[in-house]
Structures are given as structure tokens and as C-alpha cells.
């Protein structure tokens, strides 16, 4: 992986942007593409849309990646100065306890830790249960509510983000640890596709779209699709890696280092079959490693985009990721590079005749 790509991914993963607060990620995307794209704009919800003109105005190829990450929102501050919170996106309560977070206030960031009643004070029966998020709180070190609110500036509605710095892990340097890979890895891909296609002949108009509020209902995908009016869509995502203890092959056989994950089914959309087959054929012709994957629960931006207007042929491509929807995940740089190559090849192949054939 190029050093510039590693630095781009570092910047993206360390930027904070829970649903409704994606501005910092959008600023990175805008800075990367303002001298590349022919036009950069935003829709009414905040999704960023960068257009790169090609040989023809159509077909319009939408490269969608959501900018938001799962996180929390401050709900109230107790008299003792503890912060109660609401989830933004799908959290498994068991992964929350003991994790460090950052509350972004009008006065600046406030760090804290998620806590709950200690196990020493729980009954034997309660120890066996998963602690519910409603029973947790964030300890920011405040003495009381007045200090938390007046001095630190914490108030209801403040976004709360996991605190997890980016790292290149030992063992060859291919494994990258960071928060929010879902879906900063897709944002990185969308940026790099447009950068790579600048100045090249491509038979379509390319739209790199950083969508908002995917984790709370695929909202930005719907409004940005209205702006782009795509003829075909590639949704750039993560793939759930199953190469960790406890996961059966029938649950997920996707592995880090195994190549791009091509979704043959996900909870909100079935891919266009000819587009799916085109992606497989391209990978086989070019010697690109790929894995076919199914996600029965959850959904992606394809769930809204494929229903736009008369229907949009769509496909989800993913970079395999371990520990998805926790404070930090692990990806393999080789999978990212393979997914980038596959996406570029698809963009070059999606001319007017090919796109028309997807629905003939």
C-alpha cells in the first residue's frame, strides 16, 4: 500500500463523524477532490457529491460510501456529573464497558470512560447477564453536574465518539487498526477512484458520494441518489470477516487477505445479477482475489439507491474487516488495494452498452 494511502486512511479513521455530525469527514473528502472533480456539492442532508466528467454524460456511475460511524449522543448529565447516553447506530452492549470515548462539546473535546456498577457489587445471577447500555454512564471526572455542564460544556445532543487512534500492526505492516472502518474505508476508495481516473478516458460520468446517516437508516443514500440520478451504483463498504474464533463458515467465510468481498446478498438489497457477474468476471480475468459474501442482517446504502426512480442496478463491494461495530477494527491493506483495482476496472467497463445490458 502506498504511503499516501496509509496517511489518507489514518486521517479518515481518526476524524470523528457520528450520524448527523459528518462535517469533518466531508471536509477531508472535499479537500482531496476539489482539484480533481469537475464539481463538488452537497445535498440538503450534508452528503458530499463529487462529479468527474468522462466521454459521455451518461451512464452516470454512483460510487457511494457513507461518511458516518457508529457512536453515541449525550442524553443527560446526572447530579453527580455522569453522562448518560443514547446509541447512534447498531451497538452490541457487551463491547461498551471500559472503553474510552470523546464527547465533542461547544467548548472542545472532553474525554471519558464508559462505566457501570462494578462486578463486585453484582449478584451471581446479574454477573452472568450482559449489562444494558441504559445502565451505563460516561465518567468524565467531573465532581458534579454543574462542573460537567458549566465548566466542561457538556449538554444533551453532544456527539460522543470512540477514542481509538490509528495504528499499523506488527507482522509485515499489512494489518491496519482503527475506528470507523465502516465506512471510512469506502470513503477512501471513493476518493482514490476519482483521483486515479482524473485525466483518463472513461466512458461515463463518475460520482464519488460520501453519504450521511447510513447507520441510522440509509438516509443520505436516498437524498444523494436524487441529486445524482444514477444509471448504475457501486456501494463501497466493509465486509464482515469470519476468520476469528467462534465464527462458523456458514456464518461468514470471508478472510483478511482473501481479496475484495462481493456481496451476493445483503439485508436491504439483492444485487443486479449481471452487474454481480461482471464484477466476478473482471476479477477472474485480471487475477484479482475475490470472496462472495452474504449479509442477512443489516443493510447498506444500496438499499435506498437501488430503489431510486425506476430502479438502479447496484452492487456492494467490501473490504473485509474484523471486529465490525466495535470501538476499533482491523483490515488488510492488500484487500483495500484489490478492492480499489476491481472498482477501477468496473468503472472503465461501465459504458452505455454495458449498462443498458444490465437490465435488458
Order of alpha helices (4+ residues) and beta strands (2+ residues): alpha-alpha-beta-beta-beta-beta-beta-beta-beta-alpha-beta-beta-beta-beta-alpha-beta-alpha-beta-beta-alpha-beta-alpha-beta-beta-alpha-alpha
